[in-house]
C-alpha cells in the first residue's frame, strides 16, 4: 500500500514537473526504479525534472524551425516485417498554436497481430519531447509488465509491455527532433525493439 501510494504521489507530481521542464550496432540503457523511500523518491523526481529541464533548455536554444515535409518522412517508415501486410501510409503537416509539425504513420497486420509505426518531426518545439524526456528517467516492473525509460544510441525513450494483452510500445526521440513510436499487439516483448531497429535513424536524423 505504501509503495502504491508513493507511485500515485509521484504520478500526481509529474504534470507539475513537466510544466516546469517546458518552461525552459545499438547501445541501450534504462531508467531507474522509483525508490520506495519517500525522500529518495522525491530526489529522483527532482533529478528527473532537472534533466528534462536541461534537455528542454537545450532544445529551446536550437529554436523551432519549419518541419520537413511529410513526403520526406514517408520513405523512412519501415517495410512490413516478415508475414505482415502493410496498409497505405498516411502523412500530414499541421500548424497549431504558432508551430508546425509533420507526421507520418503506417499500420501493418498479420492475422490477429497489429503493428503501428509513427514518425513525428517536432521541429525542435521542446514541449513535444518533454513527456518522453521525463519518463525516460524512470523504470517500473511488476508481474503485469513494465514501463521503463531507455536510451538507444544516445537517444531517450520509453518502452512499455503489458503481460495481459501482450502489447508492446516504444517511443524514442531521434536526433533531438524526431519522435519514432512503435506499437504492437499481441507480440513478444522485444518485437517493438526489432521494428524500431529497422528504421533508418541515421538518415532520419540527417533530415533538415
Secondary structure, 3 states (H helix, E strand, C coil): CHHHHHHHHHHHHHHHHHHHHHHCCCCEEECEECCCCHHHHHHHHHHHHHHHHHHHHHHHHHCCCCCCCHHHHHCCCCCCCCCCEECCCEEEEEEECCEEEEEEEEEEEECCEEEEEEEEECCCCHHHCHHHHHHCCEEEEECCEEEEEEEECCEEEEEEEECCCCEEEEEEEECCCEEEEEEEECCCCCHHHHHHHCCCHHHHHHCC
